[in-house]
Protein backbone atom coordinates (compact mmCIF):
# COMPACT_ATOMS: atom_id res chain seq x y z
CA UNK A 1 0.00 0.00 0.00
CA UNK A 2 1.42 3.43 -0.92
CA UNK A 3 2.55 5.52 2.07
CA UNK A 4 0.18 8.43 1.32
CA UNK A 5 -2.68 6.24 2.55
CA UNK A 6 -1.07 5.79 6.00
CA UNK A 7 -2.65 2.34 6.31
CA UNK A 8 -2.37 0.25 9.45
CA UNK A 9 -4.18 -3.04 10.05
CA UNK A 10 -4.04 -4.74 13.44
CA UNK A 11 -5.89 -7.89 12.41
CA UNK A 12 -9.24 -6.39 13.35
CA UNK A 13 -9.46 -2.68 12.43
CA UNK A 14 -8.23 -0.84 9.34
CA UNK A 15 -6.87 2.64 10.11
CA UNK A 16 -6.15 5.09 7.31
CA UNK A 17 -4.36 8.39 7.92
CA UNK A 18 -4.46 9.96 4.48
CA UNK A 19 -2.16 12.70 3.23
CA UNK A 20 -4.12 15.35 1.30
CA UNK A 21 -4.07 14.13 -2.31
CA UNK A 22 -2.72 16.43 -5.02
CA UNK A 23 -4.52 14.22 -7.55
CA UNK A 24 -7.00 11.36 -7.33
CA UNK A 25 -5.49 8.38 -5.53
CA UNK A 26 -7.00 4.94 -5.98
CA UNK A 27 -6.22 1.36 -5.11
CA UNK A 28 -8.14 -1.65 -6.31
CA UNK A 29 -8.41 -4.94 -4.46
CA UNK A 30 -6.42 -4.08 -1.33
CA UNK A 31 -6.60 -7.01 1.08
CA UNK A 32 -6.92 -6.59 4.84
CA UNK A 33 -7.41 -9.97 6.47
CA UNK A 34 -10.25 -11.70 4.60
CA UNK A 35 -11.72 -8.42 3.31
CA UNK A 36 -10.88 -6.96 -0.12
CA UNK A 37 -11.46 -3.22 -0.67
CA UNK A 38 -11.33 -0.63 -3.40
CA UNK A 39 -10.20 2.81 -2.15
CA UNK A 40 -10.28 6.23 -3.78
CA UNK A 41 -9.44 9.68 -2.41
CA UNK A 42 -9.63 13.06 -4.11
CA UNK A 43 -9.60 16.76 -3.36
CA UNK A 44 -12.84 18.61 -3.97
CA UNK A 45 -13.70 22.25 -3.44
CA UNK A 46 -13.96 22.61 0.32
CA UNK A 47 -12.66 19.20 1.28
CA UNK A 48 -11.43 15.69 0.67
CA UNK A 49 -13.65 12.78 -0.34
CA UNK A 50 -12.72 9.16 0.37
CA UNK A 51 -14.71 6.36 -1.25
CA UNK A 52 -14.42 2.82 0.03
CA UNK A 53 -16.05 -0.29 -1.38
CA UNK A 54 -15.97 -3.78 0.08
CA UNK A 55 -15.54 -6.17 -2.84
CA UNK A 56 -15.26 -9.43 -0.93
CA UNK A 57 -15.26 -10.69 2.62
CA UNK A 58 -16.73 -9.79 5.97
CA UNK A 59 -17.49 -6.25 7.20
CA UNK A 60 -14.37 -4.43 8.37
CA UNK A 61 -14.17 -1.90 11.23
CA UNK A 62 -12.54 1.17 9.67
CA UNK A 63 -11.17 4.50 10.90
CA UNK A 64 -10.19 7.24 8.47
CA UNK A 65 -8.49 10.56 9.20
CA UNK A 66 -6.60 13.10 7.12
CA UNK A 67 -3.21 14.51 8.01
CA UNK A 68 -1.81 18.02 7.75
CA UNK A 69 -5.07 19.96 7.35
CA UNK A 70 -7.69 21.26 9.75
CA UNK A 71 -11.02 19.47 9.36
CA UNK A 72 -14.15 21.14 10.77
CA UNK A 73 -16.76 18.50 9.84
CA UNK A 74 -16.80 14.83 8.84
CA UNK A 75 -19.65 13.15 6.98
CA UNK A 76 -19.98 9.37 6.62
CA UNK A 77 -22.48 8.42 3.94
CA UNK A 78 -23.86 12.00 4.21
CA UNK A 79 -24.36 11.74 7.99
CA UNK A 80 -22.39 14.11 10.24
CA UNK A 81 -20.19 12.47 12.88
CA UNK A 82 -18.48 13.91 15.94
CA UNK A 83 -14.79 14.74 15.81
CA UNK A 84 -12.30 14.95 12.97
CA UNK A 85 -12.13 11.30 11.95
CA UNK A 86 -14.58 8.75 10.61
CA UNK A 87 -15.16 5.45 12.42
CA UNK A 88 -17.59 2.93 10.92
CA UNK A 89 -17.96 -0.68 9.86
CA UNK A 90 -17.31 -0.96 6.13
CA UNK A 91 -19.73 -3.41 4.60
CA UNK A 92 -20.62 -2.17 1.09
CA UNK A 93 -20.01 1.18 -0.63
CA UNK A 94 -19.21 4.15 1.60
CA UNK A 95 -18.24 7.79 1.11
CA UNK A 96 -16.49 9.89 3.72
CA UNK A 97 -16.22 13.65 3.30
CA UNK A 98 -13.74 15.75 5.26
CA UNK A 99 -14.89 19.37 5.06
CA UNK A 100 -12.04 21.82 5.46
CA UNK A 101 -13.70 25.20 4.90
CA UNK A 102 -16.90 26.61 6.32
CA UNK A 103 -19.54 28.00 3.99
CA UNK A 104 -20.36 31.58 4.86
N, C-alpha and C positions, 0 to 999 in steps of 0.2 A: 504494500500500500504506500503511495507517495506521502512524503512527510507533511505536505500542506494540509492533509486531512487530520493529522494528529490523532490517529486511531490507537486505541488501547482496548484489548479484550481480555477480561479476567476469567473467562470460562463461563460466565453468566451474563454479564452486562457489557454492551458495546458503548464506549465513550469516544466521541469525536470532539476535537478541539480544533476547529477549522481556521486557517489563516484566511483573511479576506481575499477572495479570488480576483485576479486582474482580468481573467477571462473565465468562461465556463469550464468547470472541472467536472469530469465524470468518470466513473468506474463501473464496469459491468461485471456481474457475477463475482463479487467479493465474498469470500466464505469466512464466517465467524461461527465456529462450532459446526452444528448441522444446518445452520441457516445461511442461505445465499441471497445477497442483496445487490441491487443496482443503486448507485448514489450519484447525485448531481448537485452542484452548487454554483450559483451565479450571482453577480451583483445586479441589483435593480435600483432604479431611482428610489432613494430613501431606505435601502436596506439590502440584506442578503437573503436569498431563498435557497433552502436545501430540500431536495426531493429524495425520498427514500422509498424503494419498493422491494418487498420481500418476494423473491422469485421461487424459493423452495425452502422447506423446513419449518420448524416451529416458530412461534412468535418470539421476538428477541427484545428484552429490556434494553432501551437505548437512551443515552444522554448526549445532547449536542449543545455545544457552545461555540462562540467565535472569539478569536483572540484579537488583541490590538485595537479594537474599536469599542466605543461606548454604545451599548444597546439600551434603549429605553423601554422596549416592549417586545415580547416574544409571542407568536401565534403558532399553535400546533393545529393543523387542519382547520384553520380560521377561528380557533378558539384561543382567547388570551389566557396565558399562564403567568403565575407569579415568578418574579426573579428574572435573571438574564440568561438562563439556559432552559432548554427543553428536555423534559424527562417523560418518556412514554413507552409503551410496549408496541414495537413495530410488528404489524401482522399482515398488512396489505400495502397499499399505496399511502404515503403520507407526505405532507408538505409543511415545512417549518419556515416561518418568516422571522427574521431578526430585523426589527425596525430601528434605524439609527438616527433618524431625524424626526422631529415633531412637526406635524402639519399646523400651520398657524391659522 
